[in-house]
Amino acid sequence: MFVILVYDFNEKRVAKALKIARKYLHWVQNSVFEGEITTANYEKLKMELRQLMEPDEDSVIFYTFRTQKYSKREEMGVKKGGDEFIL
């Protein structure tokens, strides 16, 4: 599956969230990651972020897609991450 991950963590935990996300997905922009991921790794990613986060301070949003075939990605401004995976 293809996943876009967006998170907002407290300053105390943001570096750890970045490290976790980079193990599974490709960095696109501040607090935004994307990439192909297996179902097992998707569950591991969610578990690791859930263990790190404080639900009353942090947030995580996952957008999941079965395929990239019918989607389009458009960029404007400064590119902050890699463009290996284009949605």
N, C-alpha and C positions, 0 to 999 in steps of 0.2 A: 504494500500500500504506500501511497505518497502522503506525507504528513507535513503540515506547517505548524510550528510551535511558536507561540508568543507568550512571554512571561514578564511579570513585574514582581521582583523580589526586593525585600528590604536590603539596604546597603550591606548589612552584616552577612547576608547569605547569597548575594548576587554572584559573587565569584565562584562559589560552589555550584550554583545553578548553571552557570556558563560551562564549567568543566563537565558536568553531567551531560548537558545537551550536546556538547561537542563529541562525546563518545559515540553518539548515535546518529546525529544529523549534521548538516553543513550550515555554518554560520552565514547569514544573509545580511543582517543589519543588527543594530543594538537590540538585544533581547528577542531576535527573530531567527528561527532556524527552519530548514526544510530538507526533505530528502526521502528517498525510498527506505523503508524499514520493514522488517518482518514483524509478524504479529507478536512473536515471543519477545523481540527486542522492544517493541512498542509498549508492551506490558511492563517490561523491566524499567524502561525510561519513566513511565508514569509512577511506578512504585518508588524509584529513587527520588523523584521530585516531590512526591507526596510525603516521604520521610523527612525531607529537608524543609519543606515549607511550613510556615505558620499560617493557618487558614484565615485568621483575622487580619493578617498583614500582607500576605502574598497572593498572587493570582497566576494561573496558567490556563491558556486556551490552546486546544488542539483542533486543527482542521484536518480531517482525514478524507482522502479521495481514493477510490478504487483504481483510477487511471488518470493520467495527465492528458489524455487524448482530446478532451473537449474543453480544455481550459487554456487561458492565455495569461501571460505575465507581462506587465508593462512597467518600465522603470523611468523615473524622472530624478534629476539631481545627482548627487554624489553617490557612487557605488561604494557600499561599505563592506560587502562580503564577496565571496567567490561567485562566479556565475556558471559553475559546473552543471548545476541542475536548474533548468529553466522550466517554470510552471506554465 
